[in-house]
Amino acid sequence: MTEIGFDDFLKVDIRVGTIVDVQDFPEARQPAFKLWVDFGDEIGTKKTSAQVTSLYEKQELLGRQVAAVVNFPPKQIGKFMSEILVLGFPSQDGEVVLIGPERSIPNGGRLY
């Protein structure tokens, strides 16, 4: 494991947002959803894809708060432009378990 300084940590902008739209992503190589996440007035709504179809249904994702890196450059995924990276941990089976706050907080709050 490479050790980093606090200044390196500050370069990664991790914010909380609320999933406001979920759509199927049939063109993806691996099963995935397209997600739109609202980060509040300062950042706005950003989109991404997430390979979470095995653990989550579309309806249970709507309204869920998640953590995401918001300062990566956009990345083309097929015909879809991803603007953020939603964060998660692997389950025992290697499936993505999303990270989010245990209580509702204002969208756009930064992790510290």
C-alpha positions, -999 to 999 in steps of 0.1 A, spaced: 0 0 0 13 34 -10 12 61 18 -2 95 8 -2 129 25 -32 148 36 -28 172 6 -32 141 -17 -65 132 0 -78 167 -4 -74 164 -42 -101 138 -43 -134 156 -41 -159 131 -26 -195 144 -22 -229 131 -12 -258 132 -37 -292 118 -42 -300 95 -71 -328 112 -90 -331 90 -121 -321 54 -129 -323 39 -164 -313 5 -179 -280 5 -198 -284 -24 -222 -254 -13 -243 -230 -18 -214 -206 -48 -216 -214 -57 -180 -249 -54 -166 -253 -18 -154 -276 11 -147 -273 47 -158 -276 69 -127 -283 107 -124 -272 120 -90 -282 154 -76 -253 171 -57 -272 204 -50 -269 239 -64 -231 242 -64 -224 210 -85 -258 202 -100 -269 168 -113 -242 145 -128 -245 112 -145 -226 79 -143 -231 42 -149 -228 16 -121 -226 -21 -122 -250 -26 -94 -278 -45 -111 -273 -78 -91 -279 -62 -57 -302 -33 -64 -335 -27 -82 -340 6 -100 -368 17 -77 -348 11 -45 -320 33 -59 -342 63 -65 -339 87 -36 -309 69 -21 -280 91 -11 -246 79 -23 -209 90 -21 -191 98 -54 -159 113 -67 -170 145 -85 -137 158 -98 -126 130 -123 -126 140 -159 -156 127 -179 -152 92 -193 -169 78 -224 -185 44 -217 -200 32 -249 -224 59 -261 -227 73 -226 -206 100 -209 -199 93 -173 -192 124 -152 -186 110 -117 -176 78 -99 -201 64 -75 -183 46 -46 -189 12 -32 -172 -18 -16 -172 -54 -28 -195 -79 -12 -183 -113 -3 -193 -123 -38 -176 -94 -54 -207 -74 -61 -207 -36 -56 -223 -24 -23 -229 13 -25 -216 38 1 -239 64 15 -245 83 47 -264 66 75 -286 98 79 -300 122 53 -277 151 48 -277 181 23 -267 171 -12 -232 183 -21 -217 177 14 -180 170 11 -164 140 28 -138 149 54 
